[in-house]
């Protein structure tokens, strides 16, 4: 039986090694993003050149393009998000016993869909373009927070998450009805996202050390992301008071790029943390099974076992010293019948 358990654990180790191959793909995410950004930028230049040639002719231009820097950024985030969501999904598919991974996977795809909606803003109706992508980000952030609670093993705070989403929804609708740009909309978004990120960072402090102790840990990523949004709130308020519209636009560009760094750092960090946690569990199992494997001399009469030093001792003491096994004594049916027969056969004193 011990040999069977050892074989099962070795099989799990070989399966977990495949995750390391998936993590190596994270290294090329930035390069793919940069390549995509440059490709889209070059394509935009080509289209603009064709459009300028068309404008030199009589009649309307044959090609019009609305691909601006904001759209290019969102498309780059879309490529990065798709790769990350694919890695998370592959990890979840091979390790479906990790319940928290389901939340990470769903959140990754929600954030990817949000990037699609952000990139499609020029062709979406005004109401949807100004509300749906922003709310999708909030749903994704809420999923990440629920994943943290699942990782820690505490009761998920659906009420708090739902209330925060409702407040954000009301605020987005309010600014949408104003039908004019407002710095306070950025403040609202940043406050909601900072609250979710800082709450997630605090929650991961109760998780295994792999999620919060290393410097590039998921807890650190959540904390830095929350601090960034706090800084964004402060800057947005200052810009609103001084009516610095250009500074607000620059802050929005920085925020768009920060999303890429956040997603790459967080999801790759989560994969690494889960891999380290699983490796530690399998290492402990290997040590335990290695200790319990092999030939064990046992007395055929008294059932004591002989240790490496040549001393004889009870089986319970031998196993408790070399493993995490704890014994609780009871009596089997055969021995119980035997004891009853002995008590009946023995005359009362």
N, C-alpha and C positions, 0 to 999 in steps of 0.2 A: 504493500500500500504506500509505503514511503517512497519507493522508486517511482510509482505512478504519479504521486504529487510532484516529485522532482522533475519528471518529464513534462508535466503540464506547465510548471513554472518556466522551464527552459524554453518551451514553445512560446509562452507569453513574452519572454525576453526577445526572442527573434522577431515577434510581431511588433514590439515596441521600437525595435531598431529601425523599422521602416519609417517611423515618424521623424527620425533624424534626417532622412532624405527629404521629407517634406519641408522641414525647417530650413534646409539649405536653399530652398527656392526663395525664401524671404530675402536673401541677399540680392537677388536680381530684381526685386520689386522697384527699387528706386531707379535702376537703370532702364527698366521698361517704361517707367513713368517719364523719365527725362527724354527717352527716345520718342515716346508718343507725343510729348509736348512739342519737341522740335519738329516732328513730322507734321503735326497739325499746324504749327506756325508756318512751316514752309508751304504747306498747302494753302494756307490763308494768303500768303504772299502771292502765290501763283494765281489764285482766283482774283485777288485785287488787281494784279497786273492785267489779266484778261478783261476785267471789268473796266479798267481805265482805257484800254484799247477800244472797247465797245463804246465808251462814252465819246471817243473822238469821231465816231461815225454818226451818221444821221439816224434819228429814231431813238427809241429807248434802249438802255443797255441790255445786252443779252443775258448777263449774269449779275446777280446781286448777292451780296454776302453780308450776313450779320454776325459772323464769327468774331467776337471781340475777345479781349484778354480774359475776361471773366468766364466766358464759355469754354475757352481753352483750359483754364484752371479746373473747371468742373469736370471736363472730359478726362483730364489727367487723373483727377481724384477717382473718377469712375473706373479707369483701368486699374489703379492701385487697389481700390475697394473690391473689384471683381476677383483679383488674384488672391487677396487676403480671405475673402469669403469662400473661395474655392478651397484654400488650404484648411480653413476651419471646418468646412463641410467634410472634407476627406478625413480629417482627424476624428470628427464626431462619428462618421460612418464606421470606422474601424474600432472605436472605443465608445460605443453607445452606452456603456455602463456609467460613464461620467455624465451625470444629469445636468450639471452646470454648463457643459459644452453645448447643449441644445440652445440655451439662452445666448451664448456667444455667437453661435452660428446664425440664429434668427436675427440678432442685432446687426451682424455684419452685412447680411443681405438687405436689411431695412436701410442701413446707411448707404448702401450701393444704390438702391432705388431712389433715395433722396438725391444722390448726385445726378442720377438720370433726370430727375425732375428739375433740378437746378440748371442743368445744361439745356433743358428744353424750355426754359422760361420764355425765350423770345417767341415761341410758337404756341404757348399755352394761353388760355384766357387769363385776363388780368387777375381776377379773384383767386383762381387756382395757383397761378404763378407766385403770388405774394403770400400764400398761406400754406398750401399743401407741402412743399419741400421743407419748410421750416418746421412744421409739425411732425413730419416724418423723422427729422433729426431728433426731436424730442422723444418720439417713440423708441428710436434706436438707443438713445442714451438711457431711457428707462429700462429697456431690456438688458443693457449692460449692468445697471444697478441691481436688477433682479438676479442676474447671473452671479454677481458678487454675493448676494445673500444666500443663494443656493450653494455656492462654494463654501461659505462659512458654516452653513447648516442651521441658519436661524429661520424663523417664520418670515416669509416674504411680506413686505409692507405694501400690499396692493392699494390700500386706502390712501397712503401718503403719495404714492406715485400717481394715482388717478386724480387726486386733488391738485397736484402740481400741473398735470397735463391740462386739467380743466381751466386752471388759472391762465395758463399759456394760451389756450384756445380762445378764451374770452379776450385776452389782450390782443392777440393777432386779429381777431374780428373787429375789435375797436379801432385799431390803427388802419385796418382795411376800409372801414367806413369813413375814416377821415379823408381818404383818397389823396393824400399828399405825403411826401417823404418826411420822416421824423427820426431824430436821433434817439428818441426814447424807445422806439421799436428795437433798436440794437441793444439798448440797456435791458429791456425785458428778456430778449433771447439769451443774452449773456448771463443774466441772473439765474434763469431756469437751468441752463446747461452747467453753470458753475455749481449750483446746488446739488445736482445729480452726480457730478464728477467728484466733488469733495466728500459727499456721503459715501460714494463707492470706495474712495481712498481710505476713509476711516473704517469702513466695514472690512476691508481686506487685512487690516491689522490683526483681526481675529482668525485669519486663515493660516494655513501652514506657512512656514518661513519663506518658502520659494516664491510666494506671491507678494511679499513686502520687504524682505531683508535686502536682496541685491539692489544695487543702485538703479539699474534699468528694469526694475520690477514693475508689474502692472499697477501696484499701489502708487509708486512714484509717478508713473505716467498719468494716472487719474489726478493726482495732486497737482502736477505741473499744469495739466489741462484746466483744472479748476482755477488755479492762480492766474492763468492767462485770461480767462473770461472775467475774473475780478478786475484785472488790469484794463480789460476792454470796457468794462462798465465805467471805471474812473475816467478813461480817455473819452468815452462817448459823452459823458456828462460835461467834461471840460469843453469839448468841441461844440456841444449844443449851446452852451452859455456864450461862447465866443463866435458862434456861427461860422465855424471853419468847415465848410462842406468838402473841400479838397482833402483835408486831413481825415475826414470821415471815410471818404472813398479809399484812401490809402490804408486805413485801419481795416476796412473790409477785405482788401486784397491780402493783407497779412493774415487775417482770420481764415481766408480760404486756403492759403498754403499751410497754415497750422493744422488744418483738418487732416492733411496728408501725413504729416509727421505723427499726429495723434493716432491715427488708425494703424500705421505701420508699427509704431512702437508698442501700442497696446496689444494688438492681436498676435504679433510675433512674440511679445513678452508672455502672453497667456499660453501660447503653445510651448514655449521653453519651460515655463513654470510647471505645466502639467507633465511634461516629459521628465523633468527633474524629480518631481514628486513620485511618478511611476517608477523611475529608476531606483529611487531610494527604497520604495516598497519591495521591489523585486530583489534588491541587494540583501535586504533583511531576510526575505524568504529564502534566498540562496544560502545564506549563512546558517539559518535554522535547519534547512533540509540537509545541508552538508554535514552538520553536526549529528543529525539523526540517521544518516545513511551508513552503510557498511555492516560488518559482522559484529554482533554484540554477544559476548559469552554470558550465558545464563545458566544457573544451577537447575538441573532437572528435578530436584526434590524440593528445595525451599524457594525457588524462583528468584533468588537474589542475582544481581548482575555484577560483573567484574569490570572496574574502570581501567583506564590506561596505566594507573599506578599499581594495579594488582589487588586493590582493596575491593571487598564484596560489600554491596549495599542494596537496599531495597530499590525496586524499579522506579518508584515514585521519586525518591530522592535523586536518583541518577538523571532522570528526564527533567526535573525541575531546575537542576543546576545548569543544564545544557540547552534549554529552550525556554519558551514563554508558557509552557504547559503548566496548568495548575490543576491538581487532583482534588476531587471531592469523593469521599468514600460512601458506598452504598452496598447492597447485597443483591446478588443475582437470584433468580428463581431456584436454580439447582441447589445453591448453598443454603437458601432459606428452607427448602424442604429437608435438607440434610440436618440443619440445626434443629428443626422441629422434631425430627425423628429421634435425634440424640436426647432432646429434652424429655420426650415421652418415654424413651428407654431408660433414662436415668431416674431411679426412684427418688422421691422427695426426701430431703434430709430430715 
